[in-house]
Amino acid sequence: MKEIDTKEIEDEKLVDQCFQELLDAYLQSKHRKKVEIISKAFHFAREAHKGVKRRSGEPYIMHPLAVAKVVCIEIGLGSTSICAALLHDVVEDTDYTTEDIENLFGPKIANIVDGLTKISGGIFGDQASGQAENFKKLLLTMSNDIRVILIKIADRLHNMRTLGSMLANKQYKIAGETLYIYAPLAHRLGLNKIKTELENLSFKYEHPDQYDLILKKLAETAAKRDELFENFIQPLKEGLDEMNFDYQFSQRIKSPYSIWHKIVAKNITFEDIYDILAVRIVFTPNNNDKELNECLQIYACISKQYKVHPDRLRDWVSHPKANGYQAIHVTVMSDSGQWIEVQIRSKRMDDVAEQGLAAHWKYKEGGGGEDEGELDKWLKTIREILDDPEPDAMDFLDTIKLNLYASEVFLFTPKGELKTLPQNSTALDFAFSISEEVGTHSIGAKVNHKLVPLNHKLKSGDQVEILTSKSQRVQSEWLKYITTSKAKSKINSVIKKLNGELLKQGKKELLTFLSKENIINTPEVIREICRFHNISSEDDLYISIGSKRIELNENYKNDIKDKLQTGGWRRYIPFISRNKEENAKQQKPAIQTIDTKKILKIKDDDIKTNYIIADCCNPIAGDEILGFVNKKNQVTIHKRHCPEANKLKASDGNKIVAAIWDIHKPLTFRVPISITGIDKKGLLNQITGAISEQLNVNIRKLEIEADNGIFNGKAELYVHNVNDVKQLCDTLRKIKSIKSVIRLEDSENTK
């Protein structure tokens, strides 16, 4: 009994200490000091969650306290947001209602708590894409109060900081959601520091070995970077001192996640990354009205000392990013022969960059608000997409993600009006940015007075005039060359309406045909018919039939009958049978019920029968993997960093299962690699000799093309595991003429 009492006393002390830290931080801020209502919210939440523990064993109230500290210290919000953060789980987890919160704390706090509660609610059912639906609701609440989304990001940040107490499959689910949704959203809202931490924590829990390895390499190379940094800034200090600037230099080290992402994307080593170090100059303006001029004076000082890279100068002071970010970025050649990026910011710009424009200005209680400009435009775009009464959750999520991480280009209308669009936007994106009417009837454009097609990519500074015709209609091909979420949303909406009737008609015709031909209608049959016609989806098949691109006429039926009799069509649909018993025998057996809480071991004999190796990423023995349980209780194996797997974590995270290889037999996996380099006589013999003779690896396919002294090659090889691939790539890179060897992930994988 004494031990229990002692534990409770210690917990109470911990809670009191944490609350005092929150109050101290709030009192040091520039907000009006409303300590009384914050204390009231804390004591109310503490009582409401009394006796409840987190998975880690600490009192539950520690979580709302931690979220409130993030909201106050790291995002810079005031008393209303702090109270809402303290109360954010009360309505969801206890018997109190939103009305109770409103009666005690007023409508502002109640509305935010209500928004946060709706995000967590399960009103869409078990089969819904939970996080995707939540994300829709999250963005809907921004129409009323963006503080809802800021507190939700703070909530996710604390969940990520305490993720170690969760089971592995939950870690993958939550980390995947974070990378797919919350980190891009934090980036878009200008919360750069939080975005970076969310990415690093996701990386840490999904790929712990690589995370530790990169931290170790960063530590080993720190002394060399410090020396480079000191030598680089010394002459700049002298120049800035002469100009009487109040400034600070700091090293900005590339984050572990960013380093790993670059290693994976470019298939390079840590040692091949040359932009790990960046230099930041933060200055206090001598005159706030001349902030831009002083940025340019510092840039001039740098350009006098070091040679500037002509293509890597970015002025986000004159034209801020959509999330409010302002700075001048310039890349210069150091005396050591290394390119170094220098970021120039005022103290105000630095605060906005780290904490976010919306948090820092718009809702600073007592501080007034500033016009958000591009951020407000982005929020308006989100609301327009949400106007679609029934947007598919995952399509919606993909559409929004188009704009979350995008860099901007600055464009002009014929009348000189400035418009900001994501990088790689086309003339068609520009058309839809003007209006849906203009976009729908676009036939071409004039860029800088020259006629261009709608798929023409725009560059900063372009002046764009859109040409229209009333007879023009939206085309499905347009989706291939648009970048903005607004354009994609509008095009999809129009196409959806146009295709609705065609789809219904086509489905009816095909089902009638299958019935007459005595073919059992199963999802597998439909998929195989799609493959037979080289069509990617079931809906596209129905639309093709409905629009008469595929005609189920008498000639077609006779052809099918002939193929059924000769077995020709059975090559495409081998499991089609005349009765259900035969069909059932030939279908792939489903595995036993999967316990997603346990780690799944992928054993030798199970690969061929129980598991599906994902063809989007082609994992092989030794790759970090996870499983996804489909409706038939079969498990598809993906690489943990596979983009499709990340999407599944965000949409159906409860079906993710942690998995590891448990292979003991020498199974073979087909792996594609790309080889590039300088062409020379005898190179092909060197490559095949290294693969077959030195490494004893079997070659399935080898293609090499040479043009103007440069060769590009692709090979498909049979290997046992990732160690084979690493040894193979390392050996090929030692051949003098070879400059790059990359493992590809888009080829069929067989055992």
N, C-alpha and C positions, 0 to 999 in steps of 0.2 A: 504493500500500500504506500509506503514511504517513497519507493522508487517511482511509482506513478505520480505521486504528488510532486516529487522533485522534477520529473520530466515536464509536467504541466507548468510549474513555476519557471523553468528554463525557457519553455516555449513562449510564455507570457512576456518574459523579459526580452526575448528576441523580437517579438511583434512590436513591443513598445519602442525598442531601439530603432527598428526599421521605420516606424511612423515618425519618430523624432528626426531621423535623417531626411525624410520627405519634407517635413515642415521647415527644417533648416535650409534645404535647397530652395524651397518656395520663397522663403523670406529674403533670400539673396537675389531673387529675380527682380525684374522691373515691373512686375504686375502689381495691381492694387492688392493690399494685404487682407484677404478674406479668410483668415485662419479659422474663424468660428464655424463656417459652413463646411470647411474641409474636415475639421475635427468631428463635426456632427456626422458627416458621411462615413468617416472611418469607424466610429463607434457603432453606427447602425450596421455597417457591413460586417464588422467583427462579431456582433451579436447574431446576425443572420446566419453566418457560416460557423458558428460555435460548435466545436466537437468534430468538425469535418477535417479530414487529413488529405493531403496530396499523395500521389503514388510514392513520392520521395520520403514521406513520413512527417513532413513539416505541416504546421497548421495551414488550412486552406487560405486564410486571410493573407498569408504571405504573398500569394500570387497577385491579388488585386493591388496590394501595396507595391509590389515590384513593377506592375504595369503603370501605376500612378507615378512612380519615380522616373520611368522612361519618358512618360508624357511630359513631366515637369522639366527634367534635367536635359534629356537628349533631344526632345522635340521642341521644348520651349513654350508649352501651352500654359494657360492660367487656371484659376480656381474651378471654373465650370467643367473643364476637361478633366482635371484631377479628381473632382467629385464623381464624375461619370465613370472614370477608370476604377475608382474604389468600389463603385456600385454595379459594375458591368455584368457580374454573374448572379446578382441577387435575384432578379426576376426569373432567370432561367433555372436556377438551382434551389430556390426556396419557395415558400408559399406566398411571398409578397408579390404584389402586382405593380404594373406601371402606374396605376392610379395612386397606389400608396406612395410611390417615389415622387409623383407630382405634388401630392398633398404636403409632403415633408420638405421637398427640395425645389419645387417650382417646375414650370413647364420646360425650360431650356434643358436642364439636366435630365428630366424624364424623357424628353424626345431622343436624346443621345442614347440613353440606356435602352430605350425601346428599339432604336435602330440596331444596336449591338445585339440585342436579344433576338430580333428577327433574323439576323444573319446566322445565328446558331440554331435556330429552330429547324425541326425536321418535317416541315409541312409538305415537302415534295415526295415523300415516300421512300422506301428502301431501294427501289429500282432507279431512282433519280441519280444523276451525276452530282453527288453531294456538294463537293467543293465548287464545281462550276455554277450550280444553282446559288450557292452562298455568295459567290463572287458577283453574280448578277444583282442579288439583293444588296450587296455591299455598295455597288456603284449606284444603284437606285437611291440609296440614302444620301448620296452626295448632293442630290438636288436640294435637299433641305439643310444639311450641315456636314461639311467636309471633315469636321472633327470626329465623326463616327469612324471614318476610314483610317484616320491617323491613330485613334485609340486601338482599332483592330490590328494595325501593324505593330503597335507597341505590345499588344497581347501576344501576337505571333512571335515577336522577338524574345519575350520572356519564356514562352513555351520552347523555343529553340535552345535557349540557354540552359534549360533544365531537361533536355531531351534524353540525357543519359540514363534516366530511370525507366525509360520505356522499352518494350520488347523490340527486337530488330525489325520486324515487319512494320510496326508502327513508326519506327524511326525512318524507314525508307518512305513510307506514305507521307509523313509530315514534312520530311526534307524535300521530297519531290514536289509537293504542293507549294512549298516555300520558294523553290527555284522557279516554278512554272508561273506562279501568281504573285506572291508577296514581294519578292525581290524586285521584279520589274515595276511593280506598282510603287514601291518605295523610291525607286529611281525616278519614275515619272513625277512624283510629288516632291522631288528635290531632296529626299532624305538620304544623301549619299553615304554617310557614315553607317546608317542602319542597313541600307542595301548591301554594303560590303560585308557587314557582319552576318547578315542572313545568308549570303552566298557562302561565306567561309564555314559557318556552322553546318549548313547543308552538306557541303563537301566533306567536312570532318566526320559526320555520321554515316555518310554513304560510302566513303572511300578512306577509312581511317589510316591505312598503311601509306597511301600516296600523300595524304595530308601531313603525316608525321615526317615523311621523307623530304617533302618540300620545306617544312619548317627547319629541318636539320640542315638542308643545303643553304637556306637563307642565313642561318646562324654561321655556317662555315665560311660564307663569302662576305659576311658583314664588315670585317676589317678592311677588306679590299675596297668595298663600296664607300666606307667612311673616308678612306684616303682620297678616292676619286672625288667625292663630294667636297672635301675641304680644299683640294687643289683647284677645283672648278669655281667655287664661289669667291675665292680670295681676291682675284682682280675685280670681280663685280662689286664686292664690298667697298673697295677703294673708290670706284666710280660713283656709287650711290651715296657714300659719305660726303663726297665733294658736292653732291646735289642737295645735301641736307635732308635726305629722306629718313623717316622713322619706319624701319622695316625689320622683318625677321626672315631668315632663311630656314627651310626645313627639308629633310629628305622625305620623299613620298615613295615608299616601296610597293611594288605591285603586289596585290593580295595573293595568298596561296591559291584561292579559287581561280583567279584570273590567270595565274601562271599555269596551273594544271589544265585549264580550259584551252589555253594556247598550245600546250604540249600535245593534248589529245587532238585538237582540230588540225594542227599542222604536222603531227607525228614527228615532233622534234624532241630534243633532250633539254633539260634545265639549262645546260651550258650554252645551248643555241639561242637562248632568249637574251636579247641585248637591251631591252627597255625596262628592266626590273627597277632601275633607279630613275626617278624624276625629281626635279628641284622645284620647290614652291617658294615664291616670294610673296609675303603678306605685308602690306604697308598701311600705315594710317595717313590718310590724305592731309596735306597741309591746308587744303581748302576743299571742302566737300563739293562745291560747285564745279571744281576742276578735276574730279576723280578720273574721268576718261583721259584727260590730257596728261595726268601724272602716270597713268598706266602706259601711255605711249612714250613718255620720257624714259621710263624704266626699260621698255622694250628697246629704245634707241641706245641706251647704255649697254645692253646685252649685245646688240647687233654690231656695235663698235668693237667689242672684245672678241666675239666668236662669229664664225661663218654661219649664216642662217640657211636651213633647208628650205628651198623655194616653194615646195608643195605642202609644207607642214606648218603653216601659220594660220591660226584660228582666232578671229576676233569675235568673242561672245560678249564683249562689253557693249559695243554699238548695237549688236543684234542678239539679245539674250536668248538662251535655249527656252523651249516651251515650258520647262519646269522652273524657270527663273534664274538658271545658272548664268553667272557672268564671270568672265576671266579672259585674259589673252594667253593663248598657248603658242609657244614657239619652240621648234626643235633646232638645236645648234650643234656644230661639231666641236667637241672638246679638244684640248691639247693632246689628250691621250689617244685621239683617233676614234672616239666613240660618240655616236649621236646621243644627245641628252635633251629631253623635253623640259622646258621651263614654263611654269604656270605663274602668271602675274595676277594677283587679286588684292583688292582693298580689304580692310578688316570687315566691312559690311558685306562684301561679296563672299568672303570666306564663311561668315556666319550663315548666310543664306544657302551656300553650297552644302554645308554640313547638316543644317537643321531643316532646310526646306522653306521655300518662299511662303507657302500657304500658312505653315505653322508660325513662321517668324513675324509675319506682318498682318495677314488678314484677320486672324482671330486673337491677336495680342490684346487682352482685355485692358481697356484704359489707354491703349496706344493708338487707336484709330486704325483704319485699313487703307491699303494701297491697291490700286487696280492691278489685277493679276494678268491682264492681257491674254497671252497665249495659253496660260493654264485655264482660264475661264473658257476660252474657245475649245480647249480639249474636253472640258467637262460638258460643254454644250454638245459636242460630237457624241459623247457617250450617251447622253440623254436621247439624242436622235436615234441611235441604234436601239436603245431600249424601248423606243416607240413601237417597234415591231411587236404585236401582241403575243406571239408565241415563238420567240427566237429559240432555236435549238441550243441547249446549254453549252455543248462543247464547240459548236460552230461559233457561237458568240464569244467564247473564251479565246479561240484562235483569232477571231477578228480583232478583239481588243488588243491582243498581244502584238499585232502588227504595229501598233503605235506606242507600245510601252517603252521599248528600248531604242526607238528610232532617233537618229541624229537628224538635224533639220537642214533644209536648203531654203534660201530666201529668194522669192520670185516677185515679179511685178506684172500687174494687169496692163492693158494698153493705155489706161489713164494714169498709170504710175502708182496705183495702190499696192502696198506691200502685202504679200501673203507668205505664210510659213508652212511648208509641207515636210514630211519625213524624207530623209535621204533616199535616193533611187525612185522617187515619185515620177510618174509619167504625165504626159499631157492629159491623159484621161483622168488621172487623179486630180489634176488641176481643174478640169471641167466640173467634176463632181463637188469640188471645194467651193465653186461658185454657186451652184444649185443643182438639185436633182433634175430639173427640166433641161438645163444646159448639158449635163452629163449624159442623160438618156438619148439626146438627139445629136451628140457629137459625131462628126465625120472626119475631123482632122484638126490641125492647129498650125499657127504661125509662131515660131519661136525666133525672136530677134528678126522678125519680118521674113523669115524663110519658112516655106511650107514643109511640115513634118507629119508623119503618121501619129496615131493616138498612142502607140507604144514607145514613143520617143522619150528617153530619160532626160529629166531636167536638171540643170546645174544652177548653183547660186548666181544670182544676177540676171538670169534669163527673163526677158519680157515675153509674156505668153498671151496669145489671142486664140480663142477657141472658135472653130468653124462648125456650124450646126446645119441640120436639115430636118424639116418636119417629118420627112418620110423615114428617117433613121430609127431603128429600134435596137434595144439592148441585145447584145450577143454574148453567149456563154464563153466564147473565146476571150472576151475582155478580162475575165478573172485571171488569166495567165499573166497579165502585165499591169496589174494595179498593186499599189503598196498601202494606201490608206485604208483604215477600217471603215471610214464613211463610204468610200466608193465600193468596197467589197460588200458592205451591208446593203446598199441601195441596189446594186446589180443582182445580188442573191435574192432580194425581195421581189424584184420584177420577174426574174427567171422562175422563181418558185411559183408565182401566179400563172405564168405562161405554161409551165410544165405540169401543173396540177391535173388538168383534164387529160393531157396526153398520157400521163402516168396511169391514171385510172383506166383509160381505154386499153392501153397496152397490157396491163396486168390481167384485165378481163380476157383479152384475146389469148394470152399465153396460157392461162389456167384452163380455158376451154380446149386449146390445142393439146395440152398434156393429158387432159381427161379423155379426149377422143383417141389419143395414141396409147392409152393405157399405161402412162408413165406416172409413177407416184410422185406427187409434188412434195419435195423436201428442200430445206435450205441448201443441201449439198448439190442437188440437181440444178437449182437455180444458179449457184455459183459456177458450176461446170458449163452451163449454157453460156454464161457471161464470158468464160474463158474461150469457149468455142467461137464466139463472135468478137473476141478481143475487146470486151467491154469491162470497165473497171468496177461498176457497182450495179446492184439489183435495180435501183431506180432508173439508171441510165438505160438498162436493158428494156424496161417497160416503156420508157419514153421513146426509145428507138423503134419499138414495135408500134406504139401509138402514133408516131409521126410517119410511119410507113418506110422508115429507113431499112427496117427489116420487115419483110412481108411474109406472113404465114399463109401463102396461097397454096394452090394444089400442087404446083411444081415443087415448092419447098417441102410439103408434106411427103410427096413421093420420094424426094431425095432422102428425107429422114428415114422413111420406111426401108429404102434400099440399104442405108447405112446400118440400121438396126438388124436387118437380116444378115448382112455380111460382117457385122461386128465392127464396121468402120466407126460408127458414132460412139460405140462403147469405148473406143480409145480415149474419147474425151470425157465420157461419163461411165466409167467402168463399173460402178455399183448400181446402175439402173437395172431393175428387175421387174418381172411381171407380177410378183407377189411380195407381200410385206415380209414373209419369213426369209426369203432369199436376200432381200434388201438389208434386213437386220443383221444377217450373218456376215455380210461383206463390209459393214460399217466398222470403223475403228473403235475398239472398246474403250470406254471411259475408265479412268482410274478411280480408286476408292476416294471417299470423302477426304478432303484436304483440311488439316488443322492449320489455319493461317498463323496461329500463335507459336508454332514450332518451326524450327529451321529445317527446310526440306533438303535432303541429301540426294543429289543426282547420281545414281549408280549406273554402272556399265550397262547392265541388261535392260534397264528401264528406258534408256534414251530412245530406242527404236519403237517401243510400244506405248509408253505412258506420257511422254512429254513431246511438246512441239517446239522445235528450235526456231525462234523468230527470224524470219528472212530479212527483216528491216535492219538488224545489227549483227546477225550471224555470230553469236557467242561460241567460243570454243573452250575446251578444258583449260582452266587457269584464269579465264576472264572473271571479273567480279560480276555476279549475276543476281537476279531475283526472278520470282515466278509470278504469273498472273493467272488466277483461276477463272476460267470462262463459265458460261451457263451450263455446259455439259460436264462441269467438274474436271475438265482437262487443264493442264498447266502449260502455259507458253513461257519459255525461258528467254529472257532478255538480258543484255548487258545493263548494269545499273545506270550507266550514263546515257543509255539510248534515248533519243528524243521522244520516241513513241512510248517508252516506258515512263518517262517523266509526265507525259500527257495522261497515261493511265493512273499514275499516282494521284494526279489532281482530280481526275474524273471518277475513278472507282478505287480509291485507296484502300478500302476494306477488303478488296480481293487480292491485294499484294501479299506475297509470302516470301520470307527470307529464304534464300537457297544457296547451297555451296556444292561444288563438284566433289564426288567421291568415286573417282575413276581409278581403276587399278589395271585394266586391260589396255593394251596398246591400240586404242581406237584411233581412226584417222578422221580429220575434219578438212574440208576443202576451204582454203583461204585465198582470196584474191589480193594481189599486191600491185602497186604502181611503181615503175622505175623511170627516172628521167636523168638525162646527163648529156655529155658531149659525145657526138658520134665519132667513132674511129674504127679502123679495120680490125677485125678479130674480136670486137666487143661481145658479139653474140656468143662466141665460144667461151669467153671468160665468164659470162653470166651463167650459161648452162653448166659449165664445169664447176663453178662455185656451188650451184644448187644441187646438182646430181652427184658429183664425185666427192667434193669436200664434205657436204652435209648429208648425203644419201637421202635427199628429199625427192619424191616423185613429182614430176611436172605433168599436169593435166592439159594445160594450154599455155602458149607463150606467143604474144603478138608484139612486134616492135615496128614502129614507123620512124623514119628519119626525114628531116626537112631542114635544109640550110645549116647543116652541121649539128643540129639538136635532135636527140632521139627521145621518143616517149614509148614506153613499153608497159604491157599488162600481162601478168602471169597468174595462173591458178595452180596452186600447189597443195599437196596432201601433207598435213602436219599432224602431230599428236597433241600439242598444247601450245600455250602462249610462249613458253621458253624456246620452242622450236622457231617460232616466228621472230622472236627477238634475236636469236643467234643468226637466223637467215638474213635479217635486215642489216645487222652489224657486219656480217661477212661481205654482203654486197656493197655496203658503203665504203669498204676498204679498197674496192676497185677504183682506180684513180679517176676514170672518166665519169663515174656515177656520182651525181650530185644530190639525188633524193630517192629514198625508198620508203614507201608509205603503204601500210596495210589498209585495204579498202573494206567497206562494210556493206556493199550493195550487190553482192553476188550470192547465188544459191549455195547453201551449206549442206553437205551430206556427211553421213557417217560411214 
